[in-house]
Amino acid sequence: MHSVITGDIVNSTQLEPAQEKKLLKLIQQILADHKHEFFRGDSFQAYIKDATQALRIALLCRTAAIGLMPEQSPAISDVRVSIGVGTVEAPVRTLATAKGDAFLLSGRALDSMEKAHGRLIIVTNDKMTNHAFGIMSDYINSIYGQMTPKQAEVIVELLRGYSQQHVADKLNRSKSTISQHVTAGRWDEIENILNKYQSIVQFVSDGH
């Protein structure tokens, strides 16, 4: 099983040029280890060979956008992102010419989101798996809909695998302040969803 992430920046026209440039650079850094392309200026697509990592990467993009301007609240940006999980026809030379269920599912899902309020969707060709992913996506959308930029500034570092102490040192804040943002940003719930997503993808990949 492979995955494809298709996304676009929410409210990109409301960002100052420097802010948009900074966010695009952050997303490029997140996607650096994966084949990816930007199009229409504020949209992107990435091919993630290891489908178990797709949700974490998608959430990194969203969290980076929400935490773009930590001192401004509410957040001035977000990323609408769809994850397609399925087959991909190898080799993938360019994303524009790539074929496979994962590409079709991801692109179509993002188009369908334009009429919906959620900013994350995960789709496969299996109805029961989609039902589970739908619940998880709704849960994530609820958490991220309430996340503040300062919380996102901390959560994005945890998604990268850093400890709370490392984040405190990097942001020059007390451990207790970081801990408050971790709790308010509902990191434990996010981490739990990530683990469940990985388990489901692995289960499906094993042919169950």
N, C-alpha and C positions, 0 to 999 in steps of 0.2 A: 504494500500500500504506500502510495505517495500522496503528497498534498500540494495544493496550489493556493496561495493567498492573493486575493485581489482586493485592493483598497483605494480609498480616496480620502483626502483631507477635508474635514468638515469646516465650513466657514473660512476657507482659504482666502477668499476675497476680502475678508475683514482683517487679515493679518497685514502688518507692516512688511515691506519687502525684506527687511533684515530678519524679522520673525519667521517669515515663510522660508527664507534661505536656511535659517538655523534648523527648523523642523525637518526640512528635506534632507539636510546633512545628517541629522539624528537617525532618520529612517534608513538612509543609505548605510550608516554604520551598523544598524541592527541587521540589515539584510546582506551585509558584506560577504558572508561566507556562503551565500546561496545565489544561484543565477536569478537575476532580477532586472526589471526594466521599468522606467518611468514613462508615462505618456500623458498627454493633455496637461502637462505641468504639475498637476496636483494629484495624479492617480498613479498607481504602481501595481505590479504583479511580481510574485516571487514563486519559484519552484523549490519546494522543500522536500528533499529526498526522503528524509526520516519524518514520516507523518506524525509521529508521537511528539515532535517538537513544534509543530505548527501553531498550536494554541498559545504556547509561551511566546513565540515570536510575534504573533498577532497582538497579544496583550502588551508586549513591549512597545509596539508601534502606538497603540492607543494611549498607554500610560505616558510615553514620552511627549505625546501631543498635549495631553491634559496638563502635564507638569511643565510645559514650555515656558510659561511666565509664572513662577511660583508666587510672586507677590500680588498677582491679580486674581481676584475671585469674584464671580465664578470663572471657570476655565474659558479661555477664548478659542480653544481649538480641541478637536478630537479626530479620530480616524474611523471611518466606516469601513468595516473589513469582513470579507467572506472567506471561509476556508472550505475548499473542496477536497474531499478525501476519496481516492480511488486509483484507477490505473493511469499510467502515463506511458506513451509510446516512446521508447528510446531509439536513438539518442536524442536528447533535447539540445539542439544547437542554438535556436533562438526561441523566445517565448511566443513571438508573433506567429510562428509557424508550427509550434508544438501541438501535439494532439493527445487525446486521452480523456477519460471521464473526469479526472480531477480538474482539468482546465475548463471543460464545459460546465461542470457543476459550480465551480467558483465564480465564473463570469456571469452566469445566469442568476445566481443567488444575489450577487451584488446589485444587479439590475432590479431585482424584485425588492430589495431593501430600500430603494429610493421612495417607495410608497409606504414604507413602514417606519416606525419610530425607533426600532432597535438599531444598534450599530455593530452588532456581531452576529454572524450566522455560521453554522457548521453543517455541511451537507454531504451525504453519501448517496449511493444508489439503493441502500437498504432502509426500508420504512421504519423498522423497529430501532435501528441505530439512530436514525434521524429524530425519532421521538425522544430518545435519551439526550442527544445533542441539543435538541430544542429546549429542553428543561435547563440544561447547563448554560446555554446562551442567554436565556431569559434571566437566569440568576446573575450571570456576569454583567448583563446590561443594567440590572438593578443596582449592583454594586458600583459600577462605573458612572452611572447617572448621578450618584451622590458624592463621588470622589472629588476632593478639592485639589487644586494645583500643588499645595504643599504636601498633601498626602501622596500624590502621584510622584512627586520628586523623590520621595523615599521608596515607594513601592517599586518604581522602575529599577532601582538598584538591587532590591531583593530578587526581582525577576531575573536579573543578570547573575544571581548566585552569590551576592555579597552578604556578609553578616551585618547585623544591626550596628555593631561596634565600628565596622569599616565605614558604614554610611555616616555614622556620627562624626567620625574623623574627617571624612571627605567633605561633609557639609558644614563642619565646624559647629556642631550643635551637641547638646548634652545627650547622653544615652536615654535619659528619661523622656526628653522631647521626641526623639526618634521613636521610642516605644509607643508614645501616645499616637503618633501619626500611623504607626503600623497597626495598632488596634482600631483606630477610627477608620483607616483605609481598608479594614477587613481582610488583611493579608492571610490570616489562617484559612478563611473561606476560599480565597482565591487559590491558595496552594492546594487545598483539598480538591477543588474542581480540576486543577491541572493534573493531579494524580489520577483522578477518575477518568479524565479524558485519555490519558496515556494508557490506562488499563483497557479501556474500550477499544482503542485503535489497535493495541497489541493483540487483543482477543480476536478482532476481526481479521487482522493480518495473518494470524495463525490458522485461519480457515474455519473458524467456528461459526 
